[in-house]
Amino acid sequence: MASGRTENRPDGARDRTYSLDGDFTVATAEGLLEGDFTVATTPGYVEAEELVDTGEAPAGVADNVFKAAMRVLPSGVVLATTRVDGRPWGLTISACCSISADPPQILISLRSTTISCREIVRSGRFGVSILGVEQKQLAEHGSAVGVAKFIDEFCETGGDCETLGSPMVADALFHLDCAVSATYAVSDHHLIVGLVTGAVAPSASDRRGPLLYFDRRFWSLGSRLE
Ligand SMILES: Cc1cc2nc3c(=O)[nH]c(=O)nc-3n(C[C@H](O)[C@H](O)[C@H](O)COP(=O)(O)O)c2cc1C
């Protein structure tokens, strides 16, 4: 397998260069480029669509084994937010993690066929609302299969969120507003890297714990270990 790497230059978020090493194909808005090169983008977006397989791929473990392993890995739950037809829309995901603090970047993984993935890649913006323990109902709404995921009634309006580029869930533990800086198509998912351009912590967040997902169920946080 070829490997790829994207790096931000340390000189700021707006006019960044991504150095991409290895034997793969990169699609940009302008067309297809191949081989080793650097791509300058404004405001900073590059899509690495296809990693060229240069060798024998090892066989993966059985589907049920893989799923059993993932079931015992607990995770937080977030709503990846975007807009569809101008209205707030949110998909429940657990695949969200920190990538780097300087610059502040996170990664989310979305099934490529979802409306959320399509709209986030198209608009170049998304939000991540980290859900609290009493937001299980919203998490279920945002994960209902084949159902529209409009979240108008769950969203904060006015105040800080007026300046955000993404819809923000009211009373989320934290909301991160992001500009897409890179995407990678991997099997049937897109890995989407976002530069965090804004952050809002509602005041009520201090007393509430996170909503967790483990063994295909939602949970609250247990006791702290000494
Ligand atoms: C706790 C939880 C975490 C999930 N994490 C992800 C994820 O990280 N990425 C993803 O694409 N879908 C994830 N899903 C699935 C989506 O929320 C959703 O169920 C799926 O996309 C089907 O909805 P759709 O028919 O509107 O696409 C998760 C679902 C749940 C319940």
The ligand as an SDF file (V2000), in Angstrom:
LIG
                    3D

 31 33  0  0  0  0  0  0  0  0999 V2000
  -23.3540    6.0840   18.4430 C   0  0  0  0  0  0  0  0  0  0  0  0
  -23.2990    6.0960   16.9450 C   0  0  0  0  0  0  0  0  0  0  0  0
  -22.1180    6.4510   16.3110 C   0  0  0  0  0  0  0  0  0  0  0  0
  -22.0360    6.5080   14.9160 C   0  0  0  0  0  0  0  0  0  0  0  0
  -20.8650    6.8850   14.3360 N   0  0  0  0  0  0  0  0  0  0  0  0
  -20.8090    7.0680   13.0020 C   0  0  0  0  0  0  0  0  0  0  0  0
  -19.6230    7.5660   12.3990 C   0  0  0  0  0  0  0  0  0  0  0  0
  -18.6220    7.8060   13.0690 O   0  0  0  0  0  0  0  0  0  0  0  0
  -19.6440    7.7850   11.0550 N   0  0  0  0  0  0  0  0  0  0  0  0
  -20.7460    7.5170   10.2890 C   0  0  0  0  0  0  0  0  0  0  0  0
  -20.6990    7.7230    9.0670 O   0  0  0  0  0  0  0  0  0  0  0  0
  -21.8740    7.0160   10.8310 N   0  0  0  0  0  0  0  0  0  0  0  0
  -21.9360    6.8090   12.1670 C   0  0  0  0  0  0  0  0  0  0  0  0
  -23.0900    6.3350   12.7320 N   0  0  0  0  0  0  0  0  0  0  0  0
  -24.2380    6.0190   11.8630 C   0  0  0  0  0  0  0  0  0  0  0  0
  -25.0860    7.2600   11.5340 C   0  0  0  0  0  0  0  0  0  0  0  0
  -25.4280    7.9880   12.7000 O   0  0  0  0  0  0  0  0  0  0  0  0
  -26.4140    6.8740   10.8590 C   0  0  0  0  0  0  0  0  0  0  0  0
  -27.0590    5.9040   11.6510 O   0  0  0  0  0  0  0  0  0  0  0  0
  -26.2450    6.3030    9.4600 C   0  0  0  0  0  0  0  0  0  0  0  0
  -25.5180    7.1940    8.6340 O   0  0  0  0  0  0  0  0  0  0  0  0
  -27.5930    6.0570    8.8100 C   0  0  0  0  0  0  0  0  0  0  0  0
  -28.2690    7.2660    8.6250 O   0  0  0  0  0  0  0  0  0  0  0  0
  -28.6150    7.7320    7.1230 P   0  0  0  0  0  0  0  0  0  0  0  0
  -29.5240    6.6690    6.5870 O   0  0  0  0  0  0  0  0  0  0  0  0
  -29.2780    9.0750    7.2430 O   0  0  0  0  0  0  0  0  0  0  0  0
  -27.3020    7.8250    6.4080 O   0  0  0  0  0  0  0  0  0  0  0  0
  -23.1700    6.2140   14.1270 C   0  0  0  0  0  0  0  0  0  0  0  0
  -24.3720    5.8440   14.7720 C   0  0  0  0  0  0  0  0  0  0  0  0
  -24.4400    5.7860   16.1570 C   0  0  0  0  0  0  0  0  0  0  0  0
  -25.7260    5.3900   16.8250 C   0  0  0  0  0  0  0  0  0  0  0  0
  1  2  1  0
  2  3  1  0
  2 30  2  0
  3  4  2  0
  4  5  1  0
  4 28  1  0
  5  6  2  0
  6  7  1  0
  6 13  1  0
  7  8  2  0
  7  9  1  0
  9 10  1  0
 10 11  2  0
 10 12  1  0
 12 13  2  0
 13 14  1  0
 14 15  1  0
 14 28  1  0
 15 16  1  0
 16 17  1  0
 16 18  1  0
 18 19  1  0
 18 20  1  0
 20 21  1  0
 20 22  1  0
 22 23  1  0
 23 24  1  0
 24 25  2  0
 24 26  1  0
 24 27  1  0
 28 29  2  0
 29 30  1  0
 30 31  1  0
M  END
$$$$
